[in-house]
Amino acid sequence: MSISITRLAAVCTLSLSLVNLGAAGFAHAGVIATESLLPSARAEDLATVHAALDRSDVRQQFEKMGVAPDAVDARIANLTDQELHRLAQDLGHAPAAGDGLLAVLGIVFVVLIVLELTGVIDIFKKT
């Protein structure tokens, strides 16, 4: 009787092994971005953005536009790492406010000269 129980256990074990041979495990593959493997520079980017936005003149402009400072902080906290990094880079490369005004004045002056020379307008009165 002990042989039949041993035989029955062996047959059950072998049959379960054969059933499991047909079921291969699944591997989930995907592309891993390089940025996900690199250490996050979120703390440095947050410091850069907060340093630019915590200035008193920037906060005054926010208040003039009706934007609460805590709303700005909440939106910055909700940015993804990539968005925050792009914002920090853009703040570092942004020109000063006076540069844009000078370019606009130069373009307007050139347009006025061209219109004067073509006779469309008469800004510079000839005496």
MOWOZI-V43388 format. One record per backbone hydrogen bond with DSSP energy under -0.5 kcal/mol. CO is the residue of the C=O (numbers start at 1). NH is the residue of the N-H. Records with the same first field share a line. If there is no record, write none. Layout:
BEGIN
CO: NH ; NH
END
This chain:
BEGIN
1: 5
2: 6
3: 7
4: 8
5: 9
6: 10
7: 11
8: 12
9: 13
10: 14
11: 15
12: 16
13: 17
14: 18
15: 19
16: 20
17: 21
18: 22
19: 22 ; 23
22: 24
27: 29
31: 33
33: 36 ; 37
34: 37 ; 38
41: 45
42: 46
43: 47
44: 48
45: 49
46: 50
47: 51
48: 52
49: 53
50: 54
52: 55
55: 59
56: 60
57: 61
58: 62
59: 63
60: 64
61: 65
62: 67
63: 66
66: 68
68: 71 ; 72
69: 73
70: 74
71: 75
72: 76
73: 77
74: 78
76: 79
80: 84
81: 85
82: 86
83: 87
84: 88
85: 89
86: 90
87: 91
88: 92
89: 93
90: 94
96: 99 ; 100
97: 101
98: 102
99: 103
100: 104
101: 105
102: 106
103: 107
104: 108
105: 109
106: 110
107: 111
108: 112
109: 113
110: 114
111: 115
112: 116
113: 117
114: 118
115: 119 ; 120 ; 121
116: 119
123: 125
125: 127
END
